[in-house]
Amino acid sequence: MDPVPALPEPLRQPLKSVLGPATAKVMAEHLGLRTVGDLLHHYPRRYEERGQLTHLADLPMDEHVTVVAQVADARLHSFASSRAPRGKGQRLEVTITDGSGRLQLVFFGNGVHKPHKELLPGTRALFAGKVSVFNRRLQLAHPAYELLTGDTDDSEETVESWAGALIPIYPATAKLESWKIGKAVQTVLPTAREAVDPLPDTLRAGRGLVTLPEALLKIHRPHTKADIADARARLKWDEAFVLQVALARRRHADAQLPAVARRPRPGGILDAFDDRLPFTLTEGQRKVSGEIFADLATEHPMHRLLQGEVGSGKTMVALRAMLAVVDAGGQAAMLAPTEVLAQQHHRSITEMMGELAEGGTLGGPEHATKVVLLTGSMGAAARRRALLDLATGEAGVVIGTHALIEDKVRFHDLGLVVVDEQHRFGVEQRDALRGKGKQPPHLLVMTATPIPRTVAMTVFGDLETSVLDQLPAGRSPIASHVVPAADKPHFLARAWERVREEAAAGHQAYVVCPRIGDEEDDPKKAPGKKSAKAGKTAEGGEGAEPPEGPEGADKRPPLAVLDVAATLAEGPLKGLRVEVLHGRMQPDDKDAVMRRFAAGDTDVLVATTVIEVGVNVPNATVMVITDADRFGVSQLHQLRGRVGRGTAPGLCLLVTEMPEASPARQRLNAVAATLDGFELSRIDLEQRREGDVLGQAQSGARTSLRVLAVIEDEEIIAEAREEAAALVAADPALESLPGLRTALDALLDDEREQYLEKG
């Protein structure tokens, strides 16, 4: 839910009682606005000065735009048309200009009469519509428009003051233009005076911020640019502060919970494990392990986020924490987002532990424990055995998927939960697993790719953070290149040659595709039709992230694993051992494919993003990502981390058909240019809407942050976090701040998806 400030009664009024049912319906369905308070917090995206017109020269293609311009020319044409009355149709062409460029407007049929009378040369107006190209010229077809006549009730208003007035331009939809939203705001604006201020007076005064009613009036009806700056500064603080108070209260509540302190015993399984490691831990791994062990030794549950570069050895750090808990007599559970990843973790952890994972078997060493796997698709007998091992305490370590959360699963003494890939699990699932301990277990959350500090403070603000920023010794550098398949087909041919060369040298390759290709199991689809949307599976987020904006609109369906594997096996990679891996395969088949690949029995694995996280085959040296423009920046960085894990250098080839100047190509160039995941996560965040990163409210496309920018407003977020922590420490129940309590109730309103739920 959104961090909207406190809502007294007038601000809770439904819009349909104020604006009428038709407008209210469009606002609810297309903008997620339902109450007067919602509309007051739908802020202008930008402002036009009537005297300074927008640059027509910079109009984006295929986007819904609002421009202020003057009519230069208007011409009515007649043409033959079988559909028009008397066989003649009419077309009105209006050329508008703002000094920087010209734009053509076209109206047809019955739509020509009103604009023909009103859009005379010299007339100024606001125009809104979708930019398209006709005869190599930009145009708006049938735009909506609002004349800027300067007529007002106040006949004293001069042309000068009219020209300087700021026109708010609101985030709009094709169904509801910006100025109609503006008129609706004008209707409800008087109620802004009744908004209750959530900020403590001392904080507001100390930072020189205007009151909330004043901020709302200034953001919707500014007289000067200084008004806008005042309003935005104030509203940014509201968003940052209310959110950080919610997170601080969560941290405070968690800190009050009792937990069993888990201290590793000298000479136990952790020491035995460390003694058998064939390498020394990096300084970063030792430091982060120290932070985790200090938390585990307290009688309150640890809540820690472990984030770091792809391949920085997070699994090793997590395993050492799990073994420390086993030493202390408890059990540790690792929750993975997919079965492939759970199996991979189980395999790599049992390999790392060796005989220490053979607890309960004849001849197993005295410190050994049992490591079990629990997934939804296991056979009944294996599942019964695993459940028994958990209930009796025979198994010290369990690795599983969501199956671990089910009611039937009972632990003997759950001491630590490790969640891999947090953004695929909601807080509720995390809490369900925590509820399986006699007392709340300690919690360690691992993210696969680095995230900027401010995102950690907002998305994971209820957790303390540890960062691993050193790669283990022996890791090889990865070279990355963009392969422009459409512009330079010979580059693509060379990419497949490189795969053959690596295979000839005894290495292996991944080929990643955005889609599976077995969509015929969709009963609604006609035979033979390919779905561009397919590739998502129940396994959780498999497939590419959808391309944003018009880039992805009219393209062929994404390349599919099954098609690509067949084409490669018959064509450029003929003679190599090619296998496929995707989320719809049977678990045993997936496991068998991964085992063959890990053993070196397969040369090329053609897969979806099921291999995105945690898959570790040091002999794999090259990855070709097809339709790379269909993946997000962090996803590409994560995939690339699957190669270069051994002593031979890694190579990642990003294949795309997007033109050189497109935003998609710029995104790929950014990935190819750096291996710094923190830098890429900033780029990723800047290129996506903030809401995509922070999780969306259920009420549609609105994100919880409207004026606060996670990257730009780093200082505000950090200061708000400090202020919130101090406030909650002094007054956890917020008894002295009813306005802030109401704002928090709005933020955590059960009717809407919790902001803190990161599903």
Residue, then its C-alpha position, 0 to 999 in steps of 0.5 A: m500500500d502507498p505511504v499516503p499521509a493521514l486521511p481524515e473523513p473528507l479525504r476518505q470520501p469515494l470519488k464517485s460521490v464527488l466527481g460522478p460515477a463515469t469519471a470515478k470508474v475510469m480513475a479507479e480502473h485505469l489509475g487506481l484512484r478511489t478516494v479524494g485522498d488518492l486523487l490529492h496524492h496523484y501528483p503532476r508529472r511535470y508542468e508546462e509554462r503557457g509561455q514556454l511551449t514543449h519541444l515538439a522536436d523531442l517527441p517520443m514515438d508510440e507514447h501518449v503525450t501532452v503538448v502545448a502548441q500554436v496552430a500554424d495551418a489548418r486545411l480541410h481535404s475531401f477524398a473518395s470513400s466508399r464508406a462515407p455518405r455520398g461517397k465523399g470523406q473529409r480529412l482535416e489536417v492541422t499543423i501545430t508548432d512550438g518554435s522547435g518543431r512542427l507536428q501534424l494533427v489529423f481528424f477524419g469523418n464526423g470528427v472534423h467539424k468541431p476542430h475545423k471551427e476551433l483550431l484556427p491559425g494562431t490558436r493556442a491549445l493543449f493537445a494530447g494523443k499518441v505519437s505515430v508516423f505517417n508518410r515519414r512525418l510525426q502525427l497525432a491522429h484524433p488528438a484530444y485538445e483543450l483551448l488556452t483562451g486566457d478567458t477567466d472569471d477574473s477579467e483583470e488577468t493579463v496576457e503576461s500573467w497568463a503566459g507565465a502560469l504553470i499548467p500541471i501535466y498529470p500522469a494520464t491514460a488514453k481514457l482520461e486526459s491530463w486536463k480532465i484529471g486537472k479539473a477533477v483535482q480542482t474540484v477536490l483541492p479545497t479538502a486538502r486543507e483538512a489533511v492531517d500532518p503525519l510528520p512530528d512538528t519538531l522534525r518538520a520545523g527543524r528541516g524547514l518543511v511546509t505543512l502537508p495542506e500547503a504542500l498539496l496546494k502547491i504541488h497541484r496549483p503552483h504559482t512559481k517554480a519555488d512552490i513546486a520545489d517546496a511541495r516536492a521536498r515536503l512530500k518526499w519526506d512524507e514518503a520516506f519517513v512514513l515508510q521508514v517508521a513502518l520498517a523501524r517498527r517491524r525491526h523493533a517488534d522483531a527485536q522484542l521476540p525471544a530466540v534461542a542463542r546458537r553458539p557453535r561449539p569448539g571441535g564441532i561440525l563447523d570446525a571439522f568443515d573448515d578443516r577440510l576446505p581446500f581453500t581459505l575463506t576471503e577476508g569478506q567471507r570471514k568478516v560477514s561470517g563474524e557478523i552472522f555468528a554475533d547475531l546468532a549468539t544473541e537471545h533475539p532472532m537475527h534478521r540479516l540480509l546477505q547480499g553480494e556480487v554474483g559468485s562472491g561465495k554467499t552459499m559458503v557463508a550461509l552453509r557455515a551459519m547453518l553448521a554453527v546452528v547444528d553445532a548448537g543442537g538446532q536445525a537449519a533450513m534453506l528455502a530456494p525459489t525453484e526445484v532446480l535450485a533446491q536440487q543444485h544447492h542440495r548437491s553442492i552442499t553435500e559435495m562441500m560437506g563430504e562425509l560430514a553430510e553422512g550423519g546417521t549412516l554406518g561409519g559416518p564421522e561423529h560430527a556428521t549430520k544428515v542433509v535432506l532435500l524436500t520439494g513438492s514433487m518428491g515421491a511419497a516414500a522419499r518424502r515420508r523419510a525426509l519428514l521423519d528425519l526433520a521431526t526426529g532431528e536426525a536431519g540437521v540441514v534441510i534444503g527445499t522449496h515452498a514445500l517446507i512451508e506446508d502444515k505437515v512439515r514439523f521440525h525437531d528444533l528449527g534454529l535458522v532459516v536461510v532464504d535464497e532469492q528473497h524477491r521471489f518470497g513474500v514476507e508471509q511465506r518467510d513468517a510461515l517458515r519462522g512459525k515452525g520453530k519453538q521460538p522464532p528462528h534466526l533469519l538470513v536472506m540472500t539476494a542473488t544480485p547486488i542491490p543499491r544501498t537505498v534499495a536495501m534500506t527500503v525494500f529490505g528495510d526490516l533487515e540488517t545488511s551484510v555485503l560480500d564484495q570480494l570474489p573468491a581467488g581462482r575465479s576467472p574474468i568474464a568477457s561480454h559482447v553484444v552480438p547484433a544478429a540483424d545488422k551483422p549476421h556473420f557475428l552470430a555465425r561467429a558466436w556459434e563457432r566460439v561455442r564449438e571452439e570451447a567444446a573442442a577445448g573440453h569446455q561446455a556452454y549454456v544457450v539461454c532462451p526466453r521461452i520454452g516452446d511447448e505451448e500447445d498444452d494451452p487449450k485456448k490457443a489455436p494449433g500451431k500458434k506460438s505465444a509470445k507470452a509463454g515461458k512463465t511457469a508455475e515454478g516462479g518467474e521462469g522466462a524473460e522479463p517482458p520488454e518495456g514500452p513499444e520496443g517489445a510491441d510488434k516483434r516476433p515471438p521470443l525464441a524458444v528452448l525446444d526450437v533453438a535446441a533442434t536448430l542448433a543440433e541440426g545446424p551450427l552445433k551438429g555433432l555436439r551433445v546438446e540437451v535442454l532444461h526448462g521448468r516444465m520438465q519432470p523433476d527427475d529429468k531436470d536433475a538427470v540433465m543437470r547431473r550429466f551437464a555437471a559431469g561433462d557428459t553434455d557439451v551444450l545446455v539449451a535452457t530457460t532462466v531456470i539456470e539463473v541462480g545458484v547453478n555451479v558448473p566450473n567447466a562451463t566457459v561460454m554462455v550465449i543469451t538469445d533475444a537478450d533484449r528481452f531480459g532485465v539488466s540484473q537478470l542478464h548479470q545473474l545469468r552471466g555469473r554461471v560462466g567463469r566459475g573455474t580457472a578458464p576465462g568466461l565468455c558471455l555473448l548477448v544476441t539481439e536483433m534490436p537496432e543500435a540506437s534503441p534503449a534495449r541496445q543501450r541496456l545490453n551495452a551497459v551489461a557488456a561494459t561492466l562486471d560490477g553488479f552494484e553499478l548495473s543494479r543502479i542502471d537497472l533501477e534508473q531504467r525501470r520504474e521505481g515501482d517495479v523494483l519496490g513491488q506494486a500495490q494491488s490497486g493497479a499501476r500505482t507504485s508506493l513512491r510517487v515523488l521519492a526517487v530511490i537512487e536520487d534521494e539517497e540522503i533523504i532516505a538515510e536521514a528518514r531512517e535515522e529519524a524513524a529509528a530514534l522516534v520508534a525507540a522513544d515511542p514504539a506505539l506512536e502514542s504522541l503522534p496520532g497523525l503518523r499512526t493514521a498514515l501508517d494504517a493507510l500504508l499497511d492497509d490490509e485491503r491492499e497488498q502490503y507494501l512490505e510484501k515482496g512477492 
